[in-house]
């Protein structure tokens, strides 16, 4: 009995004539994610992708753990692939799902007959399969509304597939199907979640982190490496650019009003990030800002920040409260890393009394106090590259 993984690709089915392009990207992502386990063969039919291990020794439990974190998958299940002989199918249902059915009290059978040449129609498949299961497991009863186990029989072109419950996938769109964007990442809770959410919409990620030694430590940067490592379990490989930012921050501190220090700092960050984004052929910036969460994230501050950008700025957390963000950070396992007590450059130079309603005119006049353009170019030029991959 051959065992495979059946993958349902969710919203990709709505892509019409472009669907195959999206499916090809999804298969490419799955091949890359599963490459450490061994070779898999993939086939596509009727909104379902079949992943078949080329070697029986491949650990399908570990393969399922990896597939669960691949964006673009609505649901998946391990399944037995058997020949389309109904007696073989009946025997396989009993044998393959024995452990699940032995522990259950109720069950039902669902059938999908994609191969219309198969002699039995779906209701007959359900009826005969249910009878055979009741013979083998007399303690069971049928419950069509809320069964403990759903026995699925799918009759497709090459094989019949038998499987139990479907496991929910990560959903979204395949990474790389929507382009590339540059994530501004600190060591906090929000920015890793923002990166995760935009990767879920199909964006390939590159990242920029601003380091300010000696005010920030190497452990603060390592914290960012760890956060991106968690995000990369979903997004795939992430290129990180570490930008030396001390000189710019000190220049702002010495020349600009303290009350708008954070706004000016973020404008400088956006300028540097945009240079790196263009270098990386990324079409947008991503931040973890949420309206009103802190003084630098008011509508007025964001207007001032966005004014220096010539590309879109995505803020996927914009309408979320902290509890909602924390819930996602726990789900993707970044929360415990984010709360480690290593300060980033955003917290080191925080003003005591920040202005919550800065005006663009006031901010631009304050920036005229020093010649920042050469410093921006130098910071972008001296950024250090780190390749982050899932562990």
Secondary structure, DSSP 8 states (H G I E B T S, - for coil): -EEEEEEE-GGGGGSGGGHHHHHHHHHHHHHHHHTTT--EEEEEETTEEEEEESSTTS-HHHHHHHHTT-TTEEEEEEEEEE-S-HHHHHHHHHHHTHHHHHH-SEEEEEEEE--TTSSS-HHHHHHHHHHHHHHH-TT-EE-SSS-SEEEEEEE-SS-EEEE---EEEEESB-TTSS-EEEEE--SSSHHHHHHHHHHHBT-EEEEEEEE-TTTS-HHHHHHHHHHHHHHHHHH--EEEEEEE-HHHHHHHHHHS-GGGHHHHHHHHHHHHHHHHHHHTT--EEE----TTSSGGGSHHHHHHHHTT-SSEEE-TTTT--HHHHHHHHHHTT-HHHHTSS---HHHHT--SS--SS--HHHHHHHHTTS--HHHHHHHHHT-EEEEE---
